[in-house]
Structure formats: structure tokens, C-alpha cells
């Protein structure tokens, strides 16, 4: 006799979601989702509870017979069941698929992409699949958008097996190698990991330095801090604002690429940030003055504004 208390498979997690095999407790919210005409539109249409039970039971059976199946998706903040996402491979299916279907209240939050990405990692790393597909009807633009964000592309048209043989779908997909290369590139980009604003530098012309220092120090009451000795000759002043700083610099009127106005964004790993930016085709430029224990480089945004990336050296 099967012990219903034993899990059918692993539990996976993302930042906001838990993916676990289905349980009997999930049937009620699944029934509500399948009674919602809009939510069920591209999931085979609405189902009465008796028909929904057969579909739900077939997913549990898929786990037993195949060793994998669609995960129940649980929202961490509420504990609510919000849909099902994961691998399926019915007989005569167009390929090894990771599919998704979410309750309408979970739409528009990026949950489908987040959960599907975790499921795809699992099927490639654990099940050893060579590729993954997504069967999407042409009118289902929301799911096509999810497939695009996952990095998949349209491969071919296909009809589903009976009893859905009249449904023609676009088969989207990608190989394991393409997925892993994209994920590695994504992780490199995320290595930038900006943690805070280190400081903001504003500029005033030399003739207004006295008035500006009075405004920021006396009128606004900002606490002035000592500048590094090598920068004293430039004039201006530095102020402390909580964990950040405001730098008042003297600038005779340079604009665009010549301006010294900038924001400095703090990171925990300067070289990882440099690598991540280079991977995106940018060319970080070293800052010759390593002031106040700050290692940094800078780049220009599309409008020519200077953006510094810095790491405090302890």
C-alpha cells in the first residue's frame, strides 16, 4: 500500500517560491484554478471537480511512474498554492517539456519565469535531459513571453497527441548547453551586486564655494568630514549622511564627459563587478586617485554621466 505521507520527489526553492510534489491538500486550489475560465483557457479549458480530480491524479501518477512531474508552486510569503510548474513527458508528447500554469492571482509577478528556471536547472542537472521544450498555443502571448525570458525560441509547429490532437502548438525550446551558457552569463552579470550608494558628488563653480558650504553645512546642518590630504587642494567639502557621503566639488563649468559630477555605487567585490560589466560589453576605466580607502573604477552612462563603482578597503 502506498504511504500518502511520503513525498513523491524533491522540494526545490527559489527566492520567492517553493516547488514541491503535489499533495492532496493542493486539490482544492487546483480545482478553483481550473474553474476559472481565463486561467484555464490554455490548460485544456475549464474542468468540473470530478474531471479536475482525474487530471490532478494523473500528475501524481506521473511522479510515481516517471520519477518526475509538475511541482506544486507555493508562495513563500503567504504559504498559498498558486499553480503548478515542471517537467512532463506523456506518451507521444512532442518532447521533454517543462510547462507551467498559474492561478490568475499569481500572474504578472514573474513567478512563472522564476519557477520554470528552477525546474529547468533540475531537469538538466538531475534528470540529465538533453533539451527542453514548451508547447504553447499561438494566442497564448503571456506564455510565449515566459519562454522568451527563459531563453527559448520557436522550433516548429506540432499537434498534441489524443485527445488533444486538434490543438496545434508552437514548440519552443533550447538545448542543455545553451541553457547552461546563458545561466553562466547571467550569474556573471549578477556578480555586480551593488549594495548601496557610497557617495554622490555635486559640483559648484569656484565663485560659489563659500555660499555652497554655508548652505550644506550651516543651513542643512550636514556634518563635514575630513577629505583625504591629496584632495584638499581641490577645495570643496565632504559631508557624512548616515552610511553615505555627499561630496561638494569645485568645477569651473565642465559638462558632459568632462564633468566631475557622479554617483559612486558600492559593491563587495570590485573585480567581480569589473568582470560582470566587461561581459556586457562595457569598458570600466580605473580611477587614479584611490581616496579614503576607496578602490574604484568608473564608466559613463548613455547620457555621458559618470558612474563610479567602488569597494571600501578595510
Secondary structure, DSSP 8 states (H G I E B T S, - for coil): ---TTS-SS--EE-SSEEEE---GGGHHHHHHHHH-TTTTTTTTS---HHHHHHHHHHHHHHHHHHS--EEEEEETTT--EEEEEEEE--TT-SSSEEEEEE-GGGTTSSHHHHHHHHHHHHIIIII--SEEEEEE-TT-HHHHHHHHHTT-EEEEEEE--TTSTT-EEEEEEEEHHHHHHHHHHHHHHHTT-EEEEEEEEEEE-GGGHHHHHIIIIIIS--EEE---GGGGGG--EEEEETTEEEEEEE-SS--GGG---EEEEEES-HHHHHHHHHHTT---EE-S--GGGEEEEEEE-TT--EEEEEEE--
